[in-house]
Amino acid sequence: MKVIQHFCTITHHKFMVMKNCFRVGLYRQGLLHDLSKYSFEEFWTGCRYYQGNRSPNNAEREAVGYSSAWLHHKGRNKHHYEYWNDYAIEKDGSADGSIVPVKMPKKYVVEMFMDRIAASKIYNKEKYTDRSPWDYYHRGRSYQMMHKDTRRLLEHLLKMLAVKGEDYTFRYIRYRLLKTKDN
């Protein structure tokens, strides 16, 4: 098992997200980001499937058909769009059995955006560009069950990053996006 390497990777990732969240004024989220990765369920699974160049959750999926670490993680971290899926409700108040995406509050979309930047930097290393998070997102976009408003905002931020860079995008988030109320 790669305990030290996995610990260093998740801690480096957490630090990168924290630093970027601080840059846009999301101090609490920066401090609390991904703490569940240090839980027994997520940490030891991550050590077991650690490879260094991609998420251990994908390796676990390949090995056993699902990722117990991911199921644990997404249910405890509001910056993942998967957390925001719920049962649809009929007009009479009964559940119709279908799962629907729920619109995420902006602060969690921003944290998800920061999470994608950090993961892209860690896994792409020196090949990272400001377009890398968009490219990664775009490859899996059709499979993501995400609310249309959440998708629109995330795509807007990812495209802005790709075209205008980190400094511009982070200023936009801090001084414009997060200054307006969620609609």
MODELLER restraints for C-alpha pairs under 7 A, 6 or more apart:
rsr = mdl.restraints
at = mdl.atoms
rsr.add(forms.Gaussian(group=physical.xy_distance, feature=features.Distance(at['CA:1:A'], at['CA:47:A']), mean=5.59, stdev=0.5))
rsr.add(forms.Gaussian(group=physical.xy_distance, feature=features.Distance(at['CA:1:A'], at['CA:48:A']), mean=5.27, stdev=0.5))
rsr.add(forms.Gaussian(group=physical.xy_distance, feature=features.Distance(at['CA:2:A'], at['CA:47:A']), mean=5.24, stdev=0.5))
rsr.add(forms.Gaussian(group=physical.xy_distance, feature=features.Distance(at['CA:2:A'], at['CA:48:A']), mean=6.93, stdev=0.5))
rsr.add(forms.Gaussian(group=physical.xy_distance, feature=features.Distance(at['CA:2:A'], at['CA:50:A']), mean=6.36, stdev=0.5))
rsr.add(forms.Gaussian(group=physical.xy_distance, feature=features.Distance(at['CA:3:A'], at['CA:47:A']), mean=5.23, stdev=0.5))
rsr.add(forms.Gaussian(group=physical.xy_distance, feature=features.Distance(at['CA:6:A'], at['CA:46:A']), mean=6.64, stdev=0.5))
rsr.add(forms.Gaussian(group=physical.xy_distance, feature=features.Distance(at['CA:6:A'], at['CA:47:A']), mean=5.64, stdev=0.5))
rsr.add(forms.Gaussian(group=physical.xy_distance, feature=features.Distance(at['CA:6:A'], at['CA:50:A']), mean=6.30, stdev=0.5))
rsr.add(forms.Gaussian(group=physical.xy_distance, feature=features.Distance(at['CA:13:A'], at['CA:118:A']), mean=5.89, stdev=0.5))
rsr.add(forms.Gaussian(group=physical.xy_distance, feature=features.Distance(at['CA:13:A'], at['CA:119:A']), mean=6.68, stdev=0.5))
rsr.add(forms.Gaussian(group=physical.xy_distance, feature=features.Distance(at['CA:14:A'], at['CA:33:A']), mean=6.41, stdev=0.5))
rsr.add(forms.Gaussian(group=physical.xy_distance, feature=features.Distance(at['CA:14:A'], at['CA:34:A']), mean=6.60, stdev=0.5))
rsr.add(forms.Gaussian(group=physical.xy_distance, feature=features.Distance(at['CA:16:A'], at['CA:118:A']), mean=5.79, stdev=0.5))
rsr.add(forms.Gaussian(group=physical.xy_distance, feature=features.Distance(at['CA:17:A'], at['CA:30:A']), mean=6.34, stdev=0.5))
rsr.add(forms.Gaussian(group=physical.xy_distance, feature=features.Distance(at['CA:17:A'], at['CA:114:A']), mean=5.62, stdev=0.5))
rsr.add(forms.Gaussian(group=physical.xy_distance, feature=features.Distance(at['CA:17:A'], at['CA:115:A']), mean=5.79, stdev=0.5))
rsr.add(forms.Gaussian(group=physical.xy_distance, feature=features.Distance(at['CA:17:A'], at['CA:118:A']), mean=5.98, stdev=0.5))
rsr.add(forms.Gaussian(group=physical.xy_distance, feature=features.Distance(at['CA:18:A'], at['CA:30:A']), mean=3.82, stdev=0.5))
rsr.add(forms.Gaussian(group=physical.xy_distance, feature=features.Distance(at['CA:18:A'], at['CA:31:A']), mean=5.98, stdev=0.5))
rsr.add(forms.Gaussian(group=physical.xy_distance, feature=features.Distance(at['CA:18:A'], at['CA:33:A']), mean=6.96, stdev=0.5))
rsr.add(forms.Gaussian(group=physical.xy_distance, feature=features.Distance(at['CA:19:A'], at['CA:30:A']), mean=6.97, stdev=0.5))
rsr.add(forms.Gaussian(group=physical.xy_distance, feature=features.Distance(at['CA:20:A'], at['CA:114:A']), mean=6.43, stdev=0.5))
rsr.add(forms.Gaussian(group=physical.xy_distance, feature=features.Distance(at['CA:21:A'], at['CA:27:A']), mean=6.29, stdev=0.5))
rsr.add(forms.Gaussian(group=physical.xy_distance, feature=features.Distance(at['CA:21:A'], at['CA:29:A']), mean=6.96, stdev=0.5))
rsr.add(forms.Gaussian(group=physical.xy_distance, feature=features.Distance(at['CA:21:A'], at['CA:30:A']), mean=5.07, stdev=0.5))
rsr.add(forms.Gaussian(group=physical.xy_distance, feature=features.Distance(at['CA:21:A'], at['CA:111:A']), mean=6.81, stdev=0.5))
rsr.add(forms.Gaussian(group=physical.xy_distance, feature=features.Distance(at['CA:21:A'], at['CA:114:A']), mean=6.91, stdev=0.5))
rsr.add(forms.Gaussian(group=physical.xy_distance, feature=features.Distance(at['CA:22:A'], at['CA:30:A']), mean=6.27, stdev=0.5))
rsr.add(forms.Gaussian(group=physical.xy_distance, feature=features.Distance(at['CA:24:A'], at['CA:170:A']), mean=6.01, stdev=0.5))
rsr.add(forms.Gaussian(group=physical.xy_distance, feature=features.Distance(at['CA:24:A'], at['CA:173:A']), mean=6.29, stdev=0.5))
rsr.add(forms.Gaussian(group=physical.xy_distance, feature=features.Distance(at['CA:24:A'], at['CA:174:A']), mean=4.41, stdev=0.5))
rsr.add(forms.Gaussian(group=physical.xy_distance, feature=features.Distance(at['CA:25:A'], at['CA:174:A']), mean=6.34, stdev=0.5))
rsr.add(forms.Gaussian(group=physical.xy_distance, feature=features.Distance(at['CA:34:A'], at['CA:77:A']), mean=6.91, stdev=0.5))
rsr.add(forms.Gaussian(group=physical.xy_distance, feature=features.Distance(at['CA:36:A'], at['CA:42:A']), mean=6.98, stdev=0.5))
rsr.add(forms.Gaussian(group=physical.xy_distance, feature=features.Distance(at['CA:36:A'], at['CA:73:A']), mean=6.37, stdev=0.5))
rsr.add(forms.Gaussian(group=physical.xy_distance, feature=features.Distance(at['CA:37:A'], at['CA:43:A']), mean=5.56, stdev=0.5))
rsr.add(forms.Gaussian(group=physical.xy_distance, feature=features.Distance(at['CA:41:A'], at['CA:69:A']), mean=5.98, stdev=0.5))
rsr.add(forms.Gaussian(group=physical.xy_distance, feature=features.Distance(at['CA:42:A'], at['CA:69:A']), mean=4.49, stdev=0.5))
rsr.add(forms.Gaussian(group=physical.xy_distance, feature=features.Distance(at['CA:45:A'], at['CA:69:A']), mean=6.24, stdev=0.5))
rsr.add(forms.Gaussian(group=physical.xy_distance, feature=features.Distance(at['CA:46:A'], at['CA:56:A']), mean=5.36, stdev=0.5))
rsr.add(forms.Gaussian(group=physical.xy_distance, feature=features.Distance(at['CA:49:A'], at['CA:56:A']), mean=4.83, stdev=0.5))
rsr.add(forms.Gaussian(group=physical.xy_distance, feature=features.Distance(at['CA:49:A'], at['CA:59:A']), mean=5.86, stdev=0.5))
rsr.add(forms.Gaussian(group=physical.xy_distance, feature=features.Distance(at['CA:49:A'], at['CA:60:A']), mean=6.12, stdev=0.5))
rsr.add(forms.Gaussian(group=physical.xy_distance, feature=features.Distance(at['CA:50:A'], at['CA:56:A']), mean=4.96, stdev=0.5))
rsr.add(forms.Gaussian(group=physical.xy_distance, feature=features.Distance(at['CA:53:A'], at['CA:123:A']), mean=5.27, stdev=0.5))
rsr.add(forms.Gaussian(group=physical.xy_distance, feature=features.Distance(at['CA:54:A'], at['CA:123:A']), mean=5.99, stdev=0.5))
rsr.add(forms.Gaussian(group=physical.xy_distance, feature=features.Distance(at['CA:57:A'], at['CA:67:A']), mean=5.54, stdev=0.5))
rsr.add(forms.Gaussian(group=physical.xy_distance, feature=features.Distance(at['CA:57:A'], at['CA:69:A']), mean=6.61, stdev=0.5))
rsr.add(forms.Gaussian(group=physical.xy_distance, feature=features.Distance(at['CA:57:A'], at['CA:70:A']), mean=6.21, stdev=0.5))
rsr.add(forms.Gaussian(group=physical.xy_distance, feature=features.Distance(at['CA:60:A'], at['CA:66:A']), mean=6.63, stdev=0.5))
rsr.add(forms.Gaussian(group=physical.xy_distance, feature=features.Distance(at['CA:60:A'], at['CA:67:A']), mean=5.44, stdev=0.5))
rsr.add(forms.Gaussian(group=physical.xy_distance, feature=features.Distance(at['CA:61:A'], at['CA:67:A']), mean=4.98, stdev=0.5))
rsr.add(forms.Gaussian(group=physical.xy_distance, feature=features.Distance(at['CA:74:A'], at['CA:80:A']), mean=6.06, stdev=0.5))
rsr.add(forms.Gaussian(group=physical.xy_distance, feature=features.Distance(at['CA:74:A'], at['CA:82:A']), mean=6.30, stdev=0.5))
rsr.add(forms.Gaussian(group=physical.xy_distance, feature=features.Distance(at['CA:74:A'], at['CA:83:A']), mean=5.58, stdev=0.5))
rsr.add(forms.Gaussian(group=physical.xy_distance, feature=features.Distance(at['CA:75:A'], at['CA:83:A']), mean=5.46, stdev=0.5))
rsr.add(forms.Gaussian(group=physical.xy_distance, feature=features.Distance(at['CA:77:A'], at['CA:83:A']), mean=6.89, stdev=0.5))
rsr.add(forms.Gaussian(group=physical.xy_distance, feature=features.Distance(at['CA:78:A'], at['CA:108:A']), mean=6.28, stdev=0.5))
rsr.add(forms.Gaussian(group=physical.xy_distance, feature=features.Distance(at['CA:79:A'], at['CA:108:A']), mean=4.62, stdev=0.5))
rsr.add(forms.Gaussian(group=physical.xy_distance, feature=features.Distance(at['CA:79:A'], at['CA:109:A']), mean=6.26, stdev=0.5))
rsr.add(forms.Gaussian(group=physical.xy_distance, feature=features.Distance(at['CA:79:A'], at['CA:111:A']), mean=5.67, stdev=0.5))
rsr.add(forms.Gaussian(group=physical.xy_distance, feature=features.Distance(at['CA:79:A'], at['CA:112:A']), mean=4.85, stdev=0.5))
rsr.add(forms.Gaussian(group=physical.xy_distance, feature=features.Distance(at['CA:80:A'], at['CA:112:A']), mean=6.22, stdev=0.5))
rsr.add(forms.Gaussian(group=physical.xy_distance, feature=features.Distance(at['CA:81:A'], at['CA:146:A']), mean=6.15, stdev=0.5))
rsr.add(forms.Gaussian(group=physical.xy_distance, feature=features.Distance(at['CA:84:A'], at['CA:101:A']), mean=5.97, stdev=0.5))
rsr.add(forms.Gaussian(group=physical.xy_distance, feature=features.Distance(at['CA:84:A'], at['CA:102:A']), mean=5.23, stdev=0.5))
rsr.add(forms.Gaussian(group=physical.xy_distance, feature=features.Distance(at['CA:84:A'], at['CA:104:A']), mean=6.67, stdev=0.5))
rsr.add(forms.Gaussian(group=physical.xy_distance, feature=features.Distance(at['CA:85:A'], at['CA:99:A']), mean=6.36, stdev=0.5))
rsr.add(forms.Gaussian(group=physical.xy_distance, feature=features.Distance(at['CA:85:A'], at['CA:100:A']), mean=5.49, stdev=0.5))
rsr.add(forms.Gaussian(group=physical.xy_distance, feature=features.Distance(at['CA:85:A'], at['CA:101:A']), mean=4.38, stdev=0.5))
rsr.add(forms.Gaussian(group=physical.xy_distance, feature=features.Distance(at['CA:85:A'], at['CA:102:A']), mean=5.68, stdev=0.5))
rsr.add(forms.Gaussian(group=physical.xy_distance, feature=features.Distance(at['CA:86:A'], at['CA:99:A']), mean=5.35, stdev=0.5))
rsr.add(forms.Gaussian(group=physical.xy_distance, feature=features.Distance(at['CA:86:A'], at['CA:100:A']), mean=5.52, stdev=0.5))
rsr.add(forms.Gaussian(group=physical.xy_distance, feature=features.Distance(at['CA:86:A'], at['CA:101:A']), mean=6.44, stdev=0.5))
rsr.add(forms.Gaussian(group=physical.xy_distance, feature=features.Distance(at['CA:86:A'], at['CA:102:A']), mean=6.91, stdev=0.5))
rsr.add(forms.Gaussian(group=physical.xy_distance, feature=features.Distance(at['CA:87:A'], at['CA:95:A']), mean=6.24, stdev=0.5))
rsr.add(forms.Gaussian(group=physical.xy_distance, feature=features.Distance(at['CA:87:A'], at['CA:97:A']), mean=6.29, stdev=0.5))
rsr.add(forms.Gaussian(group=physical.xy_distance, feature=features.Distance(at['CA:87:A'], at['CA:98:A']), mean=5.68, stdev=0.5))
rsr.add(forms.Gaussian(group=physical.xy_distance, feature=features.Distance(at['CA:87:A'], at['CA:99:A']), mean=4.56, stdev=0.5))
rsr.add(forms.Gaussian(group=physical.xy_distance, feature=features.Distance(at['CA:87:A'], at['CA:100:A']), mean=6.04, stdev=0.5))
rsr.add(forms.Gaussian(group=physical.xy_distance, feature=features.Distance(at['CA:88:A'], at['CA:95:A']), mean=5.72, stdev=0.5))
rsr.add(forms.Gaussian(group=physical.xy_distance, feature=features.Distance(at['CA:88:A'], at['CA:96:A']), mean=5.92, stdev=0.5))
rsr.add(forms.Gaussian(group=physical.xy_distance, feature=features.Distance(at['CA:88:A'], at['CA:97:A']), mean=6.77, stdev=0.5))
rsr.add(forms.Gaussian(group=physical.xy_distance, feature=features.Distance(at['CA:88:A'], at['CA:98:A']), mean=5.66, stdev=0.5))
rsr.add(forms.Gaussian(group=physical.xy_distance, feature=features.Distance(at['CA:88:A'], at['CA:99:A']), mean=5.88, stdev=0.5))
rsr.add(forms.Gaussian(group=physical.xy_distance, feature=features.Distance(at['CA:88:A'], at['CA:100:A']), mean=5.87, stdev=0.5))
rsr.add(forms.Gaussian(group=physical.xy_distance, feature=features.Distance(at['CA:89:A'], at['CA:95:A']), mean=4.51, stdev=0.5))
rsr.add(forms.Gaussian(group=physical.xy_distance, feature=features.Distance(at['CA:89:A'], at['CA:96:A']), mean=5.99, stdev=0.5))
rsr.add(forms.Gaussian(group=physical.xy_distance, feature=features.Distance(at['CA:90:A'], at['CA:96:A']), mean=6.12, stdev=0.5))
rsr.add(forms.Gaussian(group=physical.xy_distance, feature=features.Distance(at['CA:101:A'], at['CA:145:A']), mean=6.15, stdev=0.5))
rsr.add(forms.Gaussian(group=physical.xy_distance, feature=features.Distance(at['CA:101:A'], at['CA:146:A']), mean=5.26, stdev=0.5))
rsr.add(forms.Gaussian(group=physical.xy_distance, feature=features.Distance(at['CA:101:A'], at['CA:147:A']), mean=4.82, stdev=0.5))
rsr.add(forms.Gaussian(group=physical.xy_distance, feature=features.Distance(at['CA:102:A'], at['CA:147:A']), mean=5.51, stdev=0.5))
rsr.add(forms.Gaussian(group=physical.xy_distance, feature=features.Distance(at['CA:103:A'], at['CA:147:A']), mean=5.23, stdev=0.5))
rsr.add(forms.Gaussian(group=physical.xy_distance, feature=features.Distance(at['CA:103:A'], at['CA:149:A']), mean=6.32, stdev=0.5))
rsr.add(forms.Gaussian(group=physical.xy_distance, feature=features.Distance(at['CA:103:A'], at['CA:150:A']), mean=5.67, stdev=0.5))
rsr.add(forms.Gaussian(group=physical.xy_distance, feature=features.Distance(at['CA:104:A'], at['CA:150:A']), mean=5.92, stdev=0.5))
rsr.add(forms.Gaussian(group=physical.xy_distance, feature=features.Distance(at['CA:105:A'], at['CA:182:A']), mean=6.35, stdev=0.5))
rsr.add(forms.Gaussian(group=physical.xy_distance, feature=features.Distance(at['CA:106:A'], at['CA:182:A']), mean=6.42, stdev=0.5))
rsr.add(forms.Gaussian(group=physical.xy_distance, feature=features.Distance(at['CA:109:A'], at['CA:150:A']), mean=6.93, stdev=0.5))
rsr.add(forms.Gaussian(group=physical.xy_distance, feature=features.Distance(at['CA:109:A'], at['CA:154:A']), mean=6.48, stdev=0.5))
rsr.add(forms.Gaussian(group=physical.xy_distance, feature=features.Distance(at['CA:113:A'], at['CA:154:A']), mean=6.69, stdev=0.5))
rsr.add(forms.Gaussian(group=physical.xy_distance, feature=features.Distance(at['CA:116:A'], at['CA:133:A']), mean=5.85, stdev=0.5))
rsr.add(forms.Gaussian(group=physical.xy_distance, feature=features.Distance(at['CA:117:A'], at['CA:133:A']), mean=5.68, stdev=0.5))
rsr.add(forms.Gaussian(group=physical.xy_distance, feature=features.Distance(at['CA:120:A'], at['CA:128:A']), mean=6.73, stdev=0.5))
rsr.add(forms.Gaussian(group=physical.xy_distance, feature=features.Distance(at['CA:120:A'], at['CA:132:A']), mean=6.29, stdev=0.5))
rsr.add(forms.Gaussian(group=physical.xy_distance, feature=features.Distance(at['CA:120:A'], at['CA:133:A']), mean=5.81, stdev=0.5))
rsr.add(forms.Gaussian(group=physical.xy_distance, feature=features.Distance(at['CA:121:A'], at['CA:128:A']), mean=5.59, stdev=0.5))
rsr.add(forms.Gaussian(group=physical.xy_distance, feature=features.Distance(at['CA:130:A'], at['CA:161:A']), mean=5.84, stdev=0.5))
rsr.add(forms.Gaussian(group=physical.xy_distance, feature=features.Distance(at['CA:130:A'], at['CA:162:A']), mean=4.83, stdev=0.5))
rsr.add(forms.Gaussian(group=physical.xy_distance, feature=features.Distance(at['CA:130:A'], at['CA:165:A']), mean=6.07, stdev=0.5))
rsr.add(forms.Gaussian(group=physical.xy_distance, feature=features.Distance(at['CA:131:A'], at['CA:161:A']), mean=6.92, stdev=0.5))
rsr.add(forms.Gaussian(group=physical.xy_distance, feature=features.Distance(at['CA:131:A'], at['CA:162:A']), mean=4.17, stdev=0.5))
rsr.add(forms.Gaussian(group=physical.xy_distance, feature=features.Distance(at['CA:133:A'], at['CA:158:A']), mean=6.70, stdev=0.5))
rsr.add(forms.Gaussian(group=physical.xy_distance, feature=features.Distance(at['CA:134:A'], at['CA:158:A']), mean=5.30, stdev=0.5))
rsr.add(forms.Gaussian(group=physical.xy_distance, feature=features.Distance(at['CA:134:A'], at['CA:159:A']), mean=6.56, stdev=0.5))
rsr.add(forms.Gaussian(group=physical.xy_distance, feature=features.Distance(at['CA:134:A'], at['CA:162:A']), mean=6.93, stdev=0.5))
rsr.add(forms.Gaussian(group=physical.xy_distance, feature=features.Distance(at['CA:160:A'], at['CA:169:A']), mean=6.19, stdev=0.5))
rsr.add(forms.Gaussian(group=physical.xy_distance, feature=features.Distance(at['CA:161:A'], at['CA:169:A']), mean=5.70, stdev=0.5))
